[in-house]
Amino acid sequence: MRRSAVGGLLRRCGADWLVVQGLVDQGRLAESSYEGEIFYLRLFPKLPEQERRRGNRSLA
């Protein structure tokens, strides 16, 4: 999500940027810049090696 969209979501929810910073600090969100804009991306936990090899079919 663009930083501006995250800001709008935070305003509608009555939250502040400490929520986003906490998620970044926990490794659950990543901040990235692209063409002069800042984006926030959700990070997914890594699967154990055994599940990666078999393709994690339980999500299908």
N, C-alpha and C positions, 0 to 999 in steps of 0.2 A: 504494500500500500504506500502511496505517496505520503510524505510527511504532512502535507496539508489535509489529506483525507483522515489520517490518524488524529490530527488535531480536532477536526470536526466531530469525529466519533467520541473523543474524550469529552468535548464540550457537551454533547448530547447526553452522555452518561454521567455527567457531573464529576468526572475524574480529572486527574492532572497528569503531567508528564512523568511523575515519579512511577506510575504504573508501567509505562513503557520502559523507562530506564531499569526498573527492577527485572522485567522480562529479558532485557538485553544482558543484564548482569548475571542472570540465571542461565544464560545460553539458550533461551527459548525463542528469542527474536534476534535477528541480525540487522544491522544498519548498513546500508550500501548507498553509494552515490552513483548516479548515471546521468550524464549530460546536464550536470549542474543541479540536479534534484536529489533529495534524500528519500530513500525508500526503506521500509521495514518489511522483513521477510520472516515467515515462520520457519523455525528450524525443527526438524523431526529427529527423534532419537534414533541412534544407529541400531540396526538389528544385529543380534549375535551372528557370528560367522555361519553357524549351521543353518539358520533361517534364511540368510542371504543365498546360500548355495541351493536350497530347494525352492526358492522363489516365493516363500511366504504365501502359500495358496489359501490360507485361512481368510484372507481379506477379499477373496473373489466372490 
